[in-house]
Amino acid sequence: MFFVLILFLGCVSETKESAKEIKNKTTEPSQKQDTSGYPVKSSKNDAITEPPQSVLKTPLEKSAQVKQPAEKDTTFKNSSINRNIKVDIIVDTDSYSPTDSELNEFFRITNNVLVEKTDVEMKLVKIKRISYSEIKNSLHLSRPTYNDDVLNKIYESDTWPEFFIFLRADDSSATYGGYSISFARLSTCNRYKSPLNSRTDMVYGGVMDWKHTYSSCGYDRTDPKHLAHISNVSIGGECRNRKGTPCIYRSDFNYYMCDDSESLDSFYAENRYNFIATTAIHELMHNFGSDGNYDHFGTAKCAEIMGGHNYDDGTLNTSQKNAGICPKLFDVFNASYREC
């Protein structure tokens, strides 16, 4: 028996708009005019070349580049209740080639966010590097090949995790940053039983764009997997629809970012992993919410559930630190734990 659930329910990049803008959104995410809300960049072939010296020498860019942490944080937070969730990271080598060091740092930050919000830590079981195209071609299916077909092949002789992070560039992940998928495997027992169904054999996953950008500036987005930088000022609704905002090249992020205080002083802009780490948490939590897009931080539904404690007009950083998801879902996730 095989049950599949796919949630194209938006990535945490939606929360880069002010929460007042977010609370009125009630539809499925789409390619918005405000592309700083859905900044996109993907694929192994879209590395940004070194910017012109005229851009690098601006005082604003220098200030953005030197604003780095004085000392690298290496803390790996632990659960005070000795609880974890088993996680695999799957890398599609057709899309990306992150090093183990990069993946471990990403995982460390993702774990720390989850511990802060749920007191559940992540236990990294495996890092798998696969070629999606090679597996797809080996299946020889008459129908189109889907993520679940490839994942079944990957795990045909291996143990499934409770949650997997699948780093792969496809049209949806490149556009939105990530999306949730889940399906049932009868040989699996997941200790986190979603209230959305009565199953204990669900496997949760997030398909995510490893190179997704936050508050990117000056890009042609015709192909979300292959962006081209074409302007030194914002275009096409970027920078929260503030056309003409200067672009700053962030060498630590390897792309051009909007020069506005909201972006540069935000949680996502602190380091190159905060955005994708909270995206992973966001996609995991979607499996424990029943209201789709209304489960997002800043919606009227979230404010109603949370008792109206400013969850409809919170600050940008509050939204980002909550992974763009209604905080109630962290409680639902924690309460879902059952021993197998």
N, C-alpha and C positions, 0 to 999 in steps of 0.2 A: 504493500500500500504506500502510495507516495503522494504527499500533500504539499502544494507549493503556494506560498503567499509572497507577493512582491508589493512593496510599498514605495511608490514614487512620491514620497511625502515631504520632499524638500530637505535640503541640507541646512546645516547651521549657518550657511552664508546668508539665509533670509534674515537673520537677526542682526545683520550689520546695518540695517535701517533702524531709525529710532523706533522705539516700541510703540509710539503713537501712530507711526505709519503701519506697523505690523498689525495692530489690533483690528484694523478694518479689512484684513485679507481673509477671504473665506474660500478661495478657490485653489486648485492645484497650481503649484509653481509653474511659471512659464518664463520664456526669455523676456525679461522685463526691460523697460526703458532704463530703469535704475540698475545698471549692470554692476555697480559696486555691491548691490545686494546679492547678485549672482555672478561674481567674477569668475571667469573661466580660463583655464590654461591646462593643456595636457599634452602628452605623448613624449616619447623619447627623442623626437626630432625637433622640438621647439625651443631649444635652449636660446636664451636671449643673448645677443652679442653685447660686447662692452659698449656702453653709451658714449655719445660724442663728448668730447672734453668740455664743450660749452654747457652741457648739462651737468657734468660731474663737478664743475667748479663753482656751482651756485652755492651760496651760503646755506640755503635751506637744505640742500642735499647733504652737505657736510654735517649739519646738525642731526640729520636723520641717521647718517652712518655711524656717528660717534655715540649715539644713544644706545649703548650696549650694557648688559649687566656687568658689574664690576667683578663678579666672581661666578663661575659656572656652578649651578645647582645640580647636584648629583643624587639628591634624596629620592629614594624609592619608598613611598609610603606603604604602610602595612595596615591591615584591618585590625581594629581593636577587638573584634568579635571572632577573629580567626576564620573569616569566610572569604572564599574566592570564587571566581568564575574562570573556567578553562578556556583559553583563547589560542587560536592559530592565526598566523599572518601568512597569507598567500600572495605572492608577487607574480603578476603576469609579466614575464621578461620581454614580451612583445611590446609592452607599454613603458616599463620603467626598469631602472637598474640601481636601486638604492643599495648602499652598503649595509652590512650587518650593524655597523656602528650607528648609522642613521636610523635603522629600524628599531634598534634597542632604545635610542633616545626618544623616538616617537612613542614607543610602547611605555617608557617610563613616565612620560607626561600624561599619556592617556590613562594609565593606571592611577596616577595621582589625582586626576580629576574625578575618576570614579570613586576612589576612596573618600575624597572630600565630600562627595554628594551622597554616597550610599553606605560607606564603611565596608564596602566589598572590594577586595583587591583583585587584580588580574594575574592569572598564572599563565605565563607564556609556555605553551607546550611545544609547538613546532613553528619554524619558519620554512615555508615551502616555496620554491621557485619553479615555476612551470611556464611552458609556452602554450598560451591559449589556442593559438592557431594550429599547433601540432596536434594537440589533443582533439580539437574540433575535427580536423581532417582525418584522424584515426578512427573516429566513431562511425563514419560512413552512413550517416542517418539520411533517410529520404526527406524528412522534415527539417526545418531550420534547427540549428543547434542552439540551446539556451544555456545560461549559466549553470542551471541545475544538472544538465547533462555532463558538462565538463567537471563539475564538482563531484558528481557520482563517480566519474572515472578517476579523479584524483584520490578519492577516499575508498576505492573499491576494495582495497586490502589494508585499510588503515582505520584507526579509531577517530570518530568525529569529535570535534570540540563542542563546547556549549555555545560558543560564539566565535565566528571567524571574521577576520578583516581581509577582504579580497581587494587588493590594489590593482585595479584594471581600468584602463581608459576606454570607455564606450561613450556613445552620444549622450546618454543620460547622466553618467557620473561626471563627464566633462562639463556638461551644462549646469548641473545642480550641485556638484561636489560629491554627492553620494546618494545612495538609496538603500532601503532595507529589503532584505529577502529572508524568508524563513520557510522551512519545509520539515516534514515528519520523516524520521528514520526509525523504523520499528525496533532496531537493535540498540537504540540510543536512549539514555535516560538523562534528561536535562534537569538539574536541580532547581532551575528557575522556571516555574510553571506560570505561563502568562494567563491572566484572568480572561483573555479573549477566547480561550478554548479550554477544554478539559484535558488536553494532551500533555503527557510528560515526556514525549519522544521528539520534541521540536528541537531543531537546530536553527539558531539565529545567525544572521550574517549581514554585513554591510559591504556593498560594492562601492569603492571609493577611488577618487582621483588623487593620486599621490602628489601631483603638482598643482592642485587647485590653488588659485590666488585670492587673496583678500584685498579688497579696495584697489584693484589694479586700474591702471590709468593709461589711456592713449592707445588702445588696442583695437585692431580689426578683428571682429569675432565671427566672421562668416563661417569659419570652421572651428567649432569649440575645442577641437583636439589639436589644432595647429594655429595658435594665435600669432599675429604679426604686429609689432609695435610700429605705429605709423604717425604718432603725434606726441608732442611734448606737453600738450594740455589735454584735459579730459574731453571725450567725445561720446556720442551715442548714449547719453544717460548715465555715464559713469560718475563716480564721486557723489552719489546720491542725487543724481540729476543736476549737478552743478557744472554746467558746461563751461569750459575754459579754465578749470582748476589746474594749476601747474602739476606736472608729474615729477616725482622724485625717484631716482633709481636706487633701490635698496640692494646693495651688493650682498648683504647677508641673506636676502630672500631671492635674489637673482631675477627680479622683475621691477617694473615701474609701478609705484604706488601713488595714490592721491595725496597731495600735500594739503591736508586739513587736520586740525587738531583732533577731531573725533577718530580719524583713522590712526594717526601716528601715536596717539596716547592710549590706544585701546589694548585690551588683553590679547587680541589676535595678533597685534603688531609687536608684541614683546619678544617673540622668537618665531622661527619658521615652522614650529611644530604645534603651537597652541591651536591653530585653526583646524588642522586635520585631526588632531587628538580629540577635540570636542565634536568634530563631525562623526567620529567613530562612536562616541558616547551617544550622540543624537540618534544615530541609526539603530543602536541597540535599544534605546528607550522607546522608540516608535513601536516596538513589538509588545509594549506593555501599556499602550494607550489605546483608547477606543474611539477617539474623535478625529483621527486623521490629521489634517492641517490645523485643526482647532487645538491639537495637543501642543502646538508651538508656543513658546514664550511670547507673552504680549497680546495674546488673543483675548477677546471678551470671555470665551469659555474658560481659559486659564484663570482669569481674574475671578470668575464666578467660583471655580473649584477651590482656589486659594483663599477665598474669603474677601476678595477685593483689596488685598494689601499691596496696592500699587503695581500689581503684576500686569496691568494694562498700560502703564506709562513709566516703567522702570528705566534706568539708565542703560546706555549701550553696553557698558562693561558688565552690568548685572545680567543682561541677556546672554552675553558671550560666555561668562563664567558658569552659567547654567546650561551651556551647550545648546542654547536656542530652544530648549524644550521646557514645558511647564514643570516646575519643581515637584509637583504632585507625583509625577511618574517615577521619580527617584524612590519615593516611599512605596509605590506600587511594586516596583522592581524588588526592593528589599524584602517586602512582605511576601513575595512570591516564592521564596526559598523553601524547598522541601528536600529532605534527604532521599536519595534513591534507594 
